Amino acid sequence: MIAELQPELPELFRRWEDDIQTGLFDYNTCPDLYRAVGSEIRNMVSSANQLEKSNFPNLPLTVIGRDGEHASKQQIKAGTPANEAVTLEQIWKELNFEQAKLATGLRYIKAKGSGHNIPYDCPELVIMEMRRLSQEL
């Protein structure tokens, strides 16, 4: 797995303590992760149907979406064809807005400058919003 992926931690992660870096590296190279992702993809349609049919509780909800332009650039840099990267980000944004419709009183926030790992790219935003939500409960 390591030979195939040739993983490298982003600069931000390399500043963290060795045991945290090791944990992130191990997580990203664990075959179970890829089995779980495969299962998520296989069950995506049925999961979406279940959500549509369910009575989502009326709770404060915030969807924090990644910065599509920034994420597209990251994907292109990693080798994804430009048209695929842009299309993926458009679909991802639509899915985020669909999630945001699950509850009344929703809030959508675009995490400017973030890619897939919003908590790592914009930790202050995530913490601030979690604090705000906890005050509403």
Secondary structure, DSSP 8 states (H G I E B T S, - for coil): -HHHH-----HHHHTS-HHHHHHHHHHHT-HHHHHHHHHHHHTHHHHHHHHHHS------EEEEEE-HHHHHHHHHHTT--HHHHHHHHHHHHHHHHHHHTTSTTEEEEEETT--S-HHHH-HHHHHHHHHHHHHH-
